[in-house]
Amino acid sequence: MKKTNPLHQALFRILRPLARLLLRNGIPYGEFSELVKRAYVEAALEDFSDGQRKPTDSRAAVMTGLTRKEVKRQREMLAGGDTGGHEVLHTNRASRVVSGWVHDTVFQAKDGKPARLSFDGPGSFSELVKRYSGDMPSRAVLDELLRVGVVSIDGESGRLILQKRAYVPAGDSEEMLRIFGEDVSDLVATIDHNLVSNESGQPPLFQRTVTYNNIPPDVMARWREYAAAQSQALLEQLDNWLGPHDRDTSCRESGKGFDDPVRTGVSIFLFED
């Protein structure tokens, strides 16, 4: 009996829940197939250069198994910005506002914690939104943060109180799907890095999981609550360390301010079958 390729087994485990999500959101196989072709072409052209020049359409065709005509078509679609592939570098504006509120000293109280902000005026919520969310209307950002419970309004003073240090969109929304794309791509990129780290001479990235497969159902409610509380505490601790180094929210220039920025972070998620 032919032995199954370990990578095929891993891919099927990835694709099974992905197929469920795609079907639930009305994405048929043909549409998914087109996106896979585009991803193959972009990876072949961008990630497998010889250090001097990008691969040609012919070499990309050999690598991907697609025809040169199909490679050319997908390359032209990529050049036209047809996918949202590079949106992984986009930081959600609501998240940026929350991060600025936590780390920017202009919007902190004397004890260093996020201050209670008035909606308008110097050091206000509107000024915070303008600084970290560009041209987004302050009222629209506030309405969203109120909707998901990140912000509340003090009944006496009318000032805005930051209740949570992280913006998490509620529901199966467009923003949740954007986060899904970022989280899964980051995890796969970390695994890919670790698989080749010995060959590349780079240190592996941290990747650990706690898993048990015989947990009584009556434990799950307490486990979810405990895991969420501990994970949130750890993420806030990591944010306290890393946030002040971010050039967008630290309000200070790095000594190497012209170096290319690095995108980094730690993701935590709970799973159950």
N, C-alpha and C positions, 0 to 999 in steps of 0.2 A: 504494500500500500504506500502510495506517495506521501512523503512527509509534508505537512503544511508549512509554508513559509511563515516564520514568526512575524515578519512585517505585515503579511496579509492578515494574520490573526489580529494583530494590533489595529490595523486599519479598519477591519470589520467592526471591532468594538467601538471605534470612533464614529464610524459612519452610521451605525444602527440608531443611536439617539439623534444624530444629525438628520437622518432620513425622516424620523418622526417629527422633528421640528419643521422641516421643509414641507412635508405633507400638510401639517396643521396650518401652515401659512400659505398654502396654495402654490408652492413652487414645484412644478413637474420635473421629471428627470431630464428632459431636453434642455431646460433652462439651467439646471445645475451642471449638466455636461458642458455647456458653453462656458460657464464660469471656471470649470476645472481646466478646460483648454487654455483659457486666458492666464490662469495661475501658472500652468506648466510653462507657457511661453515666457511669461515675465521672469519666472525663476531661472529658466535656461539663459535668458539674455542678460539678467542682472547679477545673478549669483555664481555664475560659472565662467567668468572671464579669466584670461590668462595673466591678468595683472597689467596688461598693456592696452588691450582693446576688447570690446564686447564680442561675443560669438556672432557669427553671421546667421542669416536665416537658414542656410543649409545645415550648419552645425546644430542649430536649435532644432531643426527638423529631425536630425539623426538622434539627438538626445531624447526628444519627446515622443517620437514615433508619429508625429503629425506630418502632413505634406508641407512643402515649402510654401505653397499657396495659402494653406491654412495658417501657418506661422505668420506670414506677411499680413493676413487679414486680422489676426489677433493683435499683432504688433501695432497696426494702424489704429485699432480700437483702443489699445492702451495709450497710445500717443494722444488720442482725442479725449482722454479722461473719461472713458465710458464706464469704468468701474469705480467703486469707492475705495480702491485698494490702499491709497495713501492716507485715508482718513484715520488710520490707526495713530497718526501723529497728532490728530486733532484732540484737544482736551475740552471736554464739555464745559460750556460757559458757566453753568450753575456750579459745577465742581470748582472752577477757578475762583468764583466769588466766595465760596465757603473756605477754600484754602487761603485766600487773601485775608479773610476775616480772622482766621486762626493765627496766621504768621506775620502779617503786616502790622508793625507797631502803631501805625496811625489809627488802626481800628481795634486796639487792645486797651483794656483797662490798666490801672496802675499795677495790679498784681500779675500782669502778663496774660491774662485770660481774655477771650473775645469780649469786647465791650457791648453794652446795650446801646444800640444805635437808633437815632432818630431817622426818619425817612429822608428828610432834606437837610441841607446845610453843610457846613464844614465837618469833615469826619463822619459823614452820614452814610446810610445804606446806599443812597443814590450815588454818592462819590465812590463808594466801594465798587458798585456795579460798573460805573464808568471806567474805573481803573482796570478792572479785571474781566469785564465782559464786553468791552467795546461799545458798539452802538445799540445793544439790546436795551429796550425800555426797562427802567428800574421796576415799574409796577408789574411787568410780565415776569421778571425774575423772582420778585417777591411772591407773587401768586403761586408760582411753581414750588418754591421752597416752603410756603405755607401748606400747600396741598399734600406734600410728602412728609410733613412734620419735622422738617429740619429747622424751621424758624417758627416762633410764636410771638404774639404781641402782648406786652404787659398791659393789663387792664387799666391800671391807674395812670401810668405815664405815657402809654402809647408807643413806647420804644420797642424795638425789635430785639428778640433774644435768640441767640443761636443755641438750639437744643441738641443738635447732633453735629459732629465734626466731619460728616461725610454725606454727600448727596447720592441717594440711591433712588432712581426713578421707580415709580410704582406701576405694576401691571406689565403686560406683554407689549410694551410700547416700542416705538422706533428707537428710543434711547436705550432700552434694555437690549435690543438686538445689536446696537452699536457696541455696547459693553460686552455682549456675548462674543462678537467678532474679535475684540481686543483681547479678552481673557483667554480664549481658546488659542488664538494665534501666538500669544506670549508663551503659553504652556508648551505648545508644539515646538516653538523656537528654542525654548530652554532644553527640551528633550533632545532636539537635533544637535544643539551645541554640546551637550554632555556625551552624546554618542560618538562625536568626533574629537572630543577635547584632547585625548591622548595623542592623536595624530597631529592636531594643530598646535600642540604645545601650550594651549591655554588652560587655565584652571577650570574645573567644572563649576557650574552654577548650582546654588543650593536647591535641592528638590527632595522633599520628604513627604510621606503620607502616613497617617495613623488609620488603620483599617481593622475591623473585626467583623466576622460574618455570622455570628450566632447570638445576637443581642435580643433579649426579650422585648416585645413591642411596648410593654408598659414602661420601659425605661426611656423610650424615644423622646417624649415631651421634655423630660428633665435634661436629657442629653442635648437636645437642640438649644434649649435655653442656656445651658452651661457653656456649650461650644461657642455660641454667639457672643456671650459676655466675655469669655476669655480671648476670643479672636479679635473682638473690637478693642479690648484693652491693649493687646499686642500691636495692632495696627496704629493705634493712637501713639503708642510709645515709639514705633518706627517713624511715624510722621513727625513727631517732635524732634527726632534726630535729623531726618533728611530734609524736612521742609525749609529750615533756615538756610540750607545750601542752594535752594532753587533760585535762579536769577530773577524769575518773574515775581516772586513773593518776598525775597530777602531785602529788597530795596538797597542793595549794595552791589557794586561791580566786583566780579572775581578778578584776581590778579592775572588770570588767564582768560579774560573775558572774550577773547577772539577765537578761542578753541571751539571746535564743533561740540554742541551740547550732547549729553548722553541721556537717553530715556531709560529709566530703571524703576523698579518697584518690586513689591511682594504681593502676591494674590493669595487669599484664603477662601476656600469654599467648602461647604458641607455637602455630602452626598449620601444617599440611601437608596437601596433597592428593596 
